[in-house]
């Protein structure tokens, strides 16, 4: 399929994101992108001289997705837990599917082999997600809805780790494991035990 669109750069990122979620960053090449898009590798290099440049663009795309999901949650009139549930629902739509993984988790798994130029973008992306979750947890704590001990940031880390770990395990054990883990975590935050 020959693409003749002024959005070629966007199309490259779209396909790269799909490959990131199904293969991992280190396990796809410009040849894979070229074959999938029906364009030359030179065309890809025109937009992204190095794979690290493409990796930074992937981090930017993930952050744009985060911002969209964060805005939906922030604008929701419900409780802090309902807002977190909206975000979790978005995560499930984005990360689930045929052999897909959360793109941020995929990048984190490849951290040892990622180009140095990508690492600051990945850290910024991690902090971006944790800051949002901490914001929602603080909102819930301030309203008395959530009763957890420790710092809000530490609880945000636990929330994200539970969410992403359960996503990974559910790839092997099924969606029920994910639902059970998140239900348990939610109960702990609401009941303070």
N, C-alpha and C positions, 0 to 999 in steps of 0.2 A: 504494500500500500504506500503509494508515494504521497507525501504530505507537502502541500505547497501553501502553507499558512504563515502569516506574519507572527503567529503564536508558537513557532517552532520551539523556542527556548522553553516555553511553558509545557509543551508536549514532551520534551525531553525530560523535564523534571517529573511530570506525571508518570511516565513509564519507569523512570529511575525509582520513584517512590514505591511503585508496585513491586519492582525487583528487590528493593530494600526490604520490604515486608515479607517477601516469599523466599529470598535467598540470603539476605544479609549484604552489607556494603561491600565486603571484600570478595563476594562470590558472584558479582556481575561485572561485566566489562563494557567498554564502549562498543565492542563488537556485538554484544547482546542488545544494546540499545539500538545500534544501527540496524540489526536484523529485525527487531520488533517494529521499528518506525519506518523501515524502508528508505533510509537515508544513508549517506556515507558517514564514516567515522570522522572525516574532515569537517563535515557539517556540525557534528557534535563538538569537536574541538574548537570550532569557530565560536561557539557559545560558552563552552567550558574548557579552557585550555588544559587544565589538569583535573583529575578526578576529585582532588581536594576542593576545587572551585564548585564542582557539582555537589559535593558533600555539604558545603556551606549553604548552597541554594536549597538543598533538602532540609537542612535545619531551619532555614527561613520559612519554607513552606509549612513545616510542622508547627512552627510558632504562629503562623497565620491561622492554621486550623485551631490551635489552642485559643487564640484571641477570639475567634468566632464562637467557640464553645463556651469560653469564659463569659463572653458578653450575654449569651443566652441564659446562662446560670445567674449572672449578676442581675439581669433584668427580670428574672422570675420573681413573682410576688410571694412565693412560698417560703418555707423554713430553710435554714441553712442545710439541713440534711436533704431536703428536696432539691436544693441547688446542687449539692454534691451528687445526688442521684442523677440529675440531668447530665452532669459532666461524665459520670460513669457510663451512662447510656450512650453518650457520644463516643466514648472510648471503645465501647463494645462494637458499635457500628463501624468504627474506623479500623480497629485492630482485629476484628473477627472476620471469619470468612474462610475460604478455601486455603488452608495452610498459611494464613497470614499471622504476623506478629506485630505488636505495637512498634511503629517505626522508631520511636525513641529508645525502646528497649533493645531493638536490633542494633542501633548505633552503640548503645552502652555495652552490648555483648562484644562488639568489635573494637572496643577502646584501645586495646594493646596494639592493634595494627592500623588504627586510623591515622591519616596524615596529621602532623602537628598543627597545621593551619585550621583543622576542623575542631580541635579540642576546645578552644574558647567558645565557639558557637554551640557546641554540645553542652558545655557547662552552663552557659546562659539559658539554654533551653530547659535544662534540668531545674535551674533556679526559678525560671518563669512558671513552670508547672507547680513546684513546691510553694511558691509565693501565693499562687491562686488558692491552692488547697488550704494553706495556712489562713488566708483571708476568710474563707468560708468557715473554717473551724473556729476562728476568733469570733466571727459573727454569731455562731451557735453557742459558744461559751458565754459571750456577753449577754445573750438573751436568756440564758439558763437552759436552753434546749439540750446542750451537750455538756457532759460531766466527765471529763477525762482528766487524768493527773499529768503533771509534767508540762513542758513548754508546748506552745502551739506548734512551733516548727518541728519539734520531735514527733508530735502526733501527726503532722502532715507527712513526714517521712514514712512513718508506720502505715498511714493510709495509702500512700502511693505504692509502697512495697507490697502491701497486701493485695491491692488491686492488680498490679503488674505480675506479681508472683502467682496469683490465682488465675490470671489470664494464661500464663505459661502452662501451669499444671492442667488447666482445663483443656488444653490442646491434646493431652494424653487421656485424661480421665473424664472429659465431658463437661458440659456447661453446668451441670448440677454442682460440681465441686466449686466452681466460681461463685455461683449464687449462694451456696452455704457459707463460704469464707466471708463474702461481703456482708451477708446477713449477720454473722457472728460479730464481725468488726463493728457494724452499725449498732448492734445491741450493746456492745462494750462502751461505745461512745455516748450513747443515750442514757444508759443506766449507771455509767461510771464504775463498772466492775470489770 
